[in-house]
Amino acid sequence: MAKMEYGPDTALLVVDMQNDFCEGGALPVKGGSALVPGINAEIDAARRAGALVVASRDWHPVGHMSFVHRGGHWPVHCVQDTPGAGFHPQLSLPDDVIRLSKATAFDSDAYSAFEGTGLADYLRERGIVRVAVCGLAMDVCVRATALAARREGFYVIVLDALTATVAPDARGHCRRELEEAGIEVRK
């Protein structure tokens, strides 16, 4: 992967590196846990360079609309205050890393870390112009977060090697879609 240059005008967004999305969780993404050492290295590099680090998480109430038993598409996952909703135990999240919860209401879903969170305004208030995105899953929440960041006017870089896909054949399609939207995909 090409080395990412961080600075005070850059934010690293670590998307949904939660227990339920890693092996052994309720909705596991193959290879999710293997991303942790590389993401930890990015968090460290970003912090050393004075960049902002944000870690998003699904934080669903019991009975969330996305769950199959409520008519949604997903099994029960990332329920607030459960072990499955916790960040991966080896993920290094120092105290100054911002933890951002999304999809917290019963009746609305949020794949993007920007959806219903106020993140775009928060980043702009801090002078952020570039956003680097990594985490889970490339074809779901990473994709949605990167596209939303681009729509909000940020220069967006997806750290491809630090993502994994739900659908094994989805990576190529996601790369093309992101690049067509003006997003840099670093391999």
C-alpha positions in Angstrom: 0.0 0.0 0.0 1.3 3.5 -0.8 2.2 5.3 2.3 -0.4 7.8 3.5 0.9 11.3 4.5 -1.0 12.7 7.4 -1.3 16.2 8.8 -3.6 18.4 10.8 -5.8 18.9 7.7 -6.5 15.1 7.5 -8.8 12.8 9.3 -8.5 9.0 9.5 -11.9 7.3 9.6 -11.8 3.8 11.0 -15.1 2.3 10.0 -16.9 -0.3 12.2 -14.0 -2.4 13.4 -16.4 -4.2 15.8 -16.5 -7.7 17.3 -19.8 -8.6 15.4 -18.1 -7.8 12.1 -15.0 -9.8 12.7 -14.6 -13.6 12.7 -16.8 -15.1 15.5 -19.2 -12.3 15.4 -22.9 -12.2 14.4 -22.2 -10.8 11.0 -18.5 -11.6 10.3 -16.5 -10.3 7.4 -13.8 -12.8 6.3 -10.4 -11.2 7.0 -11.8 -8.6 9.3 -9.5 -9.4 12.3 -6.4 -9.5 10.1 -6.9 -5.8 9.3 -6.3 -4.7 12.9 -2.4 -4.6 12.9 -2.4 -2.4 9.7 -5.1 -0.2 11.0 -3.3 0.2 14.3 -0.2 1.3 12.4 -2.4 3.9 10.5 -3.9 5.2 13.7 -0.4 5.6 15.2 0.9 7.4 12.0 -2.1 9.7 11.9 -1.8 10.7 15.6 2.0 11.3 15.4 1.3 13.7 12.4 -1.4 15.6 14.3 -4.3 14.2 12.2 -7.7 13.6 13.7 -8.8 10.0 14.2 -12.4 9.0 14.2 -13.7 5.4 14.9 -17.3 4.8 13.8 -19.5 2.0 15.1 -22.9 0.6 14.6 -24.7 1.1 17.8 -28.1 -0.4 17.3 -30.9 -0.4 19.9 -32.6 -3.8 20.6 -35.2 -4.3 17.8 -33.5 -2.1 15.3 -35.2 -1.8 11.9 -32.2 -3.4 10.0 -32.7 -6.7 11.8 -34.4 -9.6 9.9 -37.1 -10.0 12.6 -38.1 -6.3 12.0 -38.1 -6.7 8.2 -34.5 -5.7 7.6 -31.7 -7.4 5.8 -29.3 -8.3 8.6 -29.2 -10.6 11.6 -29.1 -9.0 15.0 -25.7 -7.3 15.3 -23.9 -4.5 17.2 -26.6 -4.0 19.8 -25.8 -1.2 22.2 -23.8 -2.1 25.2 -23.2 -5.8 24.1 -19.8 -7.4 23.5 -20.6 -7.7 19.8 -20.9 -3.9 19.5 -17.5 -3.4 21.1 -14.5 -2.5 19.1 -12.1 -5.3 18.2 -10.1 -6.0 21.4 -6.8 -5.5 19.7 -7.8 -2.3 18.0 -5.7 0.5 19.5 -8.0 3.4 20.3 -6.2 5.9 22.6 -8.3 8.3 24.6 -8.0 11.1 22.0 -9.6 9.0 19.2 -13.2 10.1 18.6 -15.7 7.3 18.9 -18.7 7.9 16.7 -22.0 6.0 17.1 -24.4 5.6 14.1 -27.7 3.9 13.5 -28.7 4.6 17.1 -32.5 5.1 16.5 -35.0 2.2 16.2 -36.5 3.5 12.9 -33.5 4.6 10.8 -30.4 3.0 9.5 -27.0 4.5 8.7 -24.3 2.8 6.7 -22.2 6.0 6.5 -20.4 7.5 9.4 -21.8 10.9 8.1 -25.4 9.9 8.2 -27.2 11.6 11.1 -24.0 12.2 13.1 -23.0 15.8 12.3 -19.5 14.5 11.3 -19.1 16.6 8.2 -19.6 19.9 10.1 -17.4 18.7 12.9 -14.6 17.9 10.5 -15.0 21.3 8.7 -14.9 23.1 12.0 -11.5 21.6 12.6 -10.1 22.5 9.2 -10.2 19.0 7.8 -10.0 18.8 4.0 -8.8 15.2 3.4 -10.4 12.0 4.7 -8.7 8.6 4.7 -11.1 5.7 5.2 -10.5 2.1 6.2 -12.3 -0.7 8.1 -15.4 -2.8 7.5 -16.8 -3.5 5.2 -15.5 -2.2 1.8 -18.8 -3.0 0.0 -21.1 -1.7 2.8 -20.2 0.9 5.4 -16.7 1.9 4.1 -18.2 2.5 0.6 -21.1 4.5 2.1 -18.8 6.6 4.3 -16.3 7.3 1.4 -19.1 8.3 -0.9 -20.8 10.5 1.7 -17.4 12.2 2.5 -16.9 13.0 -1.2 -20.5 14.4 -1.4 -19.6 16.6 1.6 -16.7 18.1 -0.4 -13.8 16.3 1.2 -10.9 14.8 -0.7 -11.3 11.1 0.0 -8.7 8.3 0.0 -9.9 4.7 0.6 -7.0 2.6 2.1 -8.0 -0.5 0.0 -5.5 -2.9 1.8 -7.1 -2.0 5.1 -10.6 -3.1 4.1 -12.4 -6.4 3.6 -15.6 -7.1 1.7 -18.8 -9.0 2.6 -19.2 -10.3 -0.9 -15.9 -11.9 -2.1 -16.3 -10.6 -5.7 -17.4 -7.0 -4.7 -13.9 -5.3 -4.4 -13.4 -4.6 -8.1 -16.9 -3.1 -8.5 -16.4 -1.0 -5.4 -13.1 0.3 -6.5 -14.6 1.4 -9.9 -17.6 3.0 -8.3 -15.4 5.0 -5.8 -13.0 6.1 -8.4 -15.8 7.2 -10.7 -17.0 9.4 -7.8 -13.6 11.1 -7.6 -12.3 9.0 -4.7 -8.7 7.9 -4.6 -8.4 4.2 -3.9 -4.9 3.4 -2.6 -3.8 -0.2 -3.2 
